[in-house]
Each structure stands twice: as C-alpha cells, then as structure tokens.
Amino acid sequence: MYRERWSGRARAVLWTRAVGPGGDAHRILPDGCLDIIWAGGELVVAGPDTTAYVAVSPGGWRYVGLRFPPGTGPAVLGVPADELRDRRVGLDALWPGAQVRRLTERIAEAGDPVGAVESVAADRLVRAPPVDPAIRAVARLLRSGAGVAATAEAVGLSERQLHRRSLAAFGYGPKTLARVLRMERALTLARTGTPFATVAASTGYADQAHLAREVKSLAGVPLGQLVGQNSSTLLPSGS
C-alpha cells in the first residue's frame, strides 16, 4: 500500500509503501525529483530518472521516503542533480559516513520512522542554501507547458545558461524535464477517462501518435497499459 502527504517541515512529499509478504515489482515513472529513502535499514538516495525504473521489492519491506520537488533536492543533498541521474546510491556516498550512521541508528531506534526520516531533511534544511527563485520559476513554467525558449526569456537566461543550470538543479536539461512533466500532465488527464486524442491536443503533443511514442519512450510501456494498471504499480520516481 502506497500513501503520501506534503511535509512542510521537510518541504517535500513524505511517502510510505508497505510490500506484501510475496514481494512485488513496480514501475517507477520519471518525474524530475530526487528522493531520500529509508528501506531495509539503510538510507538511499534515488536520483532523477530519464526513463522508467522497474524495482523489485522483497516481501514484508516497508519504505519511507521524501520526494523533493524538481530543483529542490540538490540544496538538501549538497550534490548537483546530474551526478545522481538514473542512479540509486547510499546516502553515505554523499554525506560523511559517521553522520549517516548516526542518522541510521536514530531512525532504526525511533518509535516512528516516518517522523525520524522527516526530521533528517528538516535538520538539513536549516543549513541548506535557499533554492534559486529562477529555478523554481523554470520548474513552474515548464510544468505549465511553456517552451524552453520562452522559459529562458522569462527567467532572464540564455538557452545555454538555462541548460547548464537545469542539469545541476533537475538532473537533465530543460527539454528533457519538459518531456517528463508533459507526460505527467497527459497521464493525469488520461486517467480521468479523457480520450487519448483529446489528451494529446490538450497537453501539447502534435497528435495521438506523438503522445504514444513519447509515453512509450519515457515509461517503457504503452499509454493504455499505464492508464489501466493499478496505481500501486505506478509510483513516482524513487518510490
């Protein structure tokens, strides 16, 4: 079972997932986010995915994660997002080992691992630099469907500058982030029962065939399969 809520303390989506006794496999769709995940007694970081990631989970495992909105994770982790693109690494590969061991022990001993994981990011945010307002604007504009050239102009950057800063903030360039966010919008609309041709026209695709190609490229399976699958098998990046 998967659940999520917004955490004001961590400025991230706090999510949990309980795996049944038989284990499972689930398809994690790209979303431009970074996650800190507590699972199997370890803290792991999931970087921004460029394509879907199929994860296999042992039976009985419980996951607790923080999913940071696009552009905000690097400030917490202290690492450019492109260094984590398409990767899952232990938090001790990014932060001092002794610090991560203390955090791991604190979470393991906590009566509420959810609150303990939340506090990891909350404590870090006290010392983290604020996210550049231009980066927040880039994510907002691309999510709304704005083009790369229009986005660069709106935030006062050249397209080359926007690309460079997007790599560090989001893990990939603005064109890739725009594709990921457009697919997200399309899936949200398609799951309401809207015809795929209307979905394509409403979310900026040239036609239904273009929508189908993009979804298959990013998600690895056809749009109809994504819309028809149980939501528990289709989780955001890192989940």
C-alpha positions in Angstrom: 0.0 0.0 0.0 1.3 3.4 -1.0 0.5 6.7 0.8 1.8 10.2 0.6 1.3 13.6 2.1 3.0 17.0 1.9 5.6 17.7 4.7 6.0 21.3 5.5 9.0 20.5 7.8 10.9 18.7 5.0 9.4 20.8 2.2 8.9 17.5 0.3 6.3 14.8 -0.3 6.5 12.3 2.5 5.5 8.8 1.3 5.3 5.3 2.7 4.9 2.0 1.0 4.3 -1.4 2.6 5.1 -4.5 0.5 3.1 -7.7 0.9 4.6 -10.9 2.0 5.2 -12.2 -1.5 7.2 -9.1 -2.6 6.4 -7.2 -5.8 7.8 -5.4 -8.8 6.7 -1.9 -9.7 7.4 0.6 -12.5 8.7 4.0 -11.2 8.0 6.8 -13.7 10.3 9.7 -14.2 9.2 12.9 -12.6 12.3 15.1 -12.2 12.5 14.6 -8.5 15.2 13.3 -6.0 14.2 11.1 -3.1 15.8 10.1 0.2 14.5 6.6 1.1 14.7 4.5 4.3 14.4 0.8 3.4 16.0 -2.3 4.7 17.7 -0.5 7.5 19.6 1.9 5.1 19.3 5.4 3.8 19.4 5.6 0.0 19.1 8.4 -2.5 17.2 8.0 -5.8 18.3 10.4 -8.5 16.1 11.8 -11.2 15.2 9.2 -13.8 15.2 9.8 -17.5 13.1 6.6 -18.2 11.0 4.3 -16.1 12.8 2.2 -13.5 11.4 -1.2 -12.6 12.2 -2.0 -8.9 11.8 -5.4 -7.3 11.0 -5.3 -3.6 11.4 -8.1 -1.0 8.3 -9.3 0.8 7.4 -7.5 4.0 9.6 -4.5 3.4 8.5 -1.0 4.4 9.7 2.1 2.6 9.7 5.6 4.0 10.7 8.3 1.6 10.9 12.1 1.0 10.4 13.2 -2.6 11.7 16.7 -3.2 10.0 18.8 -5.9 12.1 19.3 -9.1 15.0 21.6 -8.4 14.9 21.5 -4.6 16.7 18.2 -3.8 20.3 19.4 -4.6 20.1 22.0 -1.9 19.3 19.4 0.7 21.7 16.8 -0.5 24.5 19.2 -1.4 25.1 17.4 -4.7 24.2 18.5 -8.3 21.3 16.5 -9.5 23.1 15.4 -12.7 25.6 13.5 -10.6 22.7 11.3 -9.5 20.8 11.0 -12.7 19.4 7.4 -13.2 21.2 6.2 -10.0 20.4 4.8 -6.6 23.2 5.3 -4.1 23.7 5.0 -0.4 23.4 8.4 1.5 26.9 7.6 2.9 28.3 8.1 -0.6 27.2 11.7 -0.4 27.4 12.6 3.3 30.1 11.7 5.8 29.8 8.1 6.9 29.8 8.8 10.6 26.9 11.3 10.1 24.9 8.8 8.1 25.5 6.0 10.7 24.1 8.3 13.4 21.1 9.1 11.3 20.5 5.4 10.5 20.7 4.5 14.2 18.3 7.3 15.1 15.7 6.1 12.6 16.1 2.5 13.5 15.5 3.2 17.2 12.7 5.6 16.6 9.2 4.6 17.5 8.0 6.5 14.4 10.4 6.0 11.5 8.2 8.4 9.4 8.8 11.3 11.7 12.5 10.4 12.0 13.0 10.4 8.3 11.2 13.7 8.0 13.5 15.2 10.6 16.6 14.2 8.5 15.6 16.7 5.8 14.2 19.3 8.3 17.6 19.4 10.1 19.5 19.6 6.9 17.3 22.5 5.5 18.3 24.7 8.4 21.8 24.8 6.9 20.9 24.4 3.2 21.1 27.4 0.9 17.7 28.6 -0.4 16.6 27.3 -3.8 17.2 29.9 -6.6 13.9 31.6 -7.4 14.8 31.3 -11.1 15.0 27.6 -10.8 11.6 27.5 -9.1 10.2 29.6 -11.9 11.7 27.2 -14.5 10.0 24.2 -13.0 6.7 26.1 -12.7 6.8 27.3 -16.3 7.8 24.0 -17.9 5.1 22.2 -15.8 2.6 24.6 -17.2 3.6 23.8 -20.8 5.8 26.7 -21.6 8.5 26.1 -24.3 12.2 26.2 -23.5 12.9 29.4 -25.3 10.0 31.2 -23.6 11.1 29.8 -20.3 14.7 31.1 -20.7 13.4 34.5 -21.7 11.0 34.6 -18.7 13.8 34.0 -16.2 16.4 36.2 -17.9 18.8 33.4 -19.1 20.1 32.4 -22.4 19.1 28.9 -23.5 22.7 27.7 -22.9 22.7 29.1 -19.4 19.3 27.6 -18.7 20.6 24.2 -19.9 23.6 24.3 -17.7 21.7 25.4 -14.6 19.0 22.8 -15.3 21.5 20.0 -15.3 22.6 20.9 -11.8 19.1 21.6 -10.5 17.0 18.9 -12.2 19.5 16.3 -13.4 18.8 16.9 -17.1 18.3 19.8 -19.5 15.0 21.7 -19.8 13.9 19.9 -22.9 14.0 16.5 -21.1 12.3 18.0 -18.0 9.6 19.4 -20.2 9.0 16.0 -21.8 8.8 14.4 -18.3 6.4 17.0 -17.0 4.3 16.9 -20.1 3.9 13.1 -19.8 2.9 13.6 -16.2 0.1 16.1 -17.3 -1.0 13.7 -20.0 -1.3 10.7 -17.6 -3.2 12.7 -15.1 -5.7 13.7 -17.8 -5.9 10.3 -19.4 -6.7 8.7 -16.0 -9.9 10.8 -15.9 -11.2 8.9 -18.9 -10.4 11.6 -21.4 -9.9 10.2 -25.0 -6.3 9.9 -25.9 -6.7 12.2 -28.9 -8.1 14.9 -26.7 -5.3 14.3 -24.1 -2.7 14.8 -26.9 -4.3 18.0 -28.1 -4.7 19.4 -24.6 -1.1 18.7 -23.4 0.9 19.9 -26.3 1.5 16.8 -28.4 1.3 17.0 -32.2 -1.2 14.2 -32.3 -2.1 11.0 -30.6 0.7 9.1 -32.3 3.2 11.6 -30.9 1.7 11.1 -27.4 2.0 7.3 -27.8 5.7 7.5 -28.9 6.7 9.8 -26.1 5.0 7.8 -23.4 6.5 4.5 -24.7 9.9 6.2 -24.8 9.8 7.5 -21.2 7.7 4.9 -19.5 8.7 1.8 -21.4 5.1 0.6 -21.9 2.1 1.9 -23.9 -0.2 4.7 -22.5 -3.2 2.3 -22.4 -1.2 -0.1 -20.2 -0.3 2.8 -17.8 -3.8 4.0 -17.5 -5.2 0.5 -17.0 -2.7 -0.6 -14.4 -3.3 -0.4 -10.6 -1.9 2.8 -9.2 0.2 0.9 -6.7 2.4 -0.4 -9.5 3.0 3.1 -10.9 4.8 5.2 -8.4 6.7 8.5 -8.7 10.5 8.4 -9.1 12.4 6.8 -6.3 9.3 5.4 -4.6 
